[in-house]
Amino acid sequence: MAGTVVFGVLRNLRPIGWLWTHSSVRTAHLSPTLCAGHNKWSKVKHIKGPKDEARGKMIAKFTLMIKFAVKEGGPNPDMNVNLAQLLEQCKNKNIPKASIETAIKNAEKAKPATQHTLEARGPGGCILLIEVLTDNSTRTQNDIRRILTKNGGAISDGARYHFNKRGVVAVPGHGVTSERALELAIEAGAEDVRETEDEDEDEAPLLQFMCDVANVRNVRASLEDLGIKVTSSGSEFFPNSFSLLEREQLEVASTLIQALGDCPDVVRVWDNIQVQS
């Protein structure tokens, strides 16, 4: 995602939710396609790994992203939207203040970094977008190729066309009915709202208000004016077509995605995987 860099949470979210369309009468309904893929990784026990190890990797990735954001827009979050969003996410995830301050302080000394989104195919023909942040693009691309080859995947140009980039404003979903979620979406100017779970917070209910990427700030501000606490805001990739995987394929795909996530330069992996019933 070149240009304005907005980073989402580090785990894949399983969208499921309440949608409304642009018509004179807006009605909410559950999307069967999204439901089928919801929480698929809960079916694969080894995908999450030890919590302490996962948390350490999460902190390391946020540290890298903070350094990049400071390099791009300066150390003042009031003047640097990307940094402000990252600091908000760090606060929500209880990342130590000392780690954040050290990352900001050391940003000036850090090597110049660039952000890329690599396109790939995985087991069962699933499609992956791999967001990386690196100070050595050649090294990182070689590392990604090795991981893909070892786990039944390969670089595949054109994969991005299977995804739509949307603006997302996430808020806690506790105690919010589908009817109220729809009302909030309409009042905030969002195009739709989806119910999912925050896997970094013990699968707590989460509402994602969807909009055009350029409208994220307005939707966020509107929700805050309505008294809603915003967990995060930014942009995400959502699949417009799905790859149906059986259990064995899902196991192999989860191993691949975990291996990619373990790569220090990988920030986020998006997939279009749907579980075969």
Buried (B, 14 or more C-beta within 10 A) or exposed (E): BEEBBBBBBBBBBBBBBBBBEEEEEBEBEBBEEBBBBBBBBEEBEEBBEEEEEBBEBBBEBBBBBBBBBBBBBEBEBEEBBBBBBBBBBBEBBEBEEEBBEBBBEEBEEBEEBEBBBBBBBBBBEBBBBBBBBBBEEEEBBEBBBEBBEEBBBEBBEEBBEBBEBBBBBBBBBEEBEBEEBBBBBEEBBBBBBBBBBBBBBEEEBBBBBBBBBEBBEBBBBBBBEEEBEBBBBBBBBBBEEBBBBEEEBBBBBBBBBBBBBEBEBBBBBBBBBBBBE
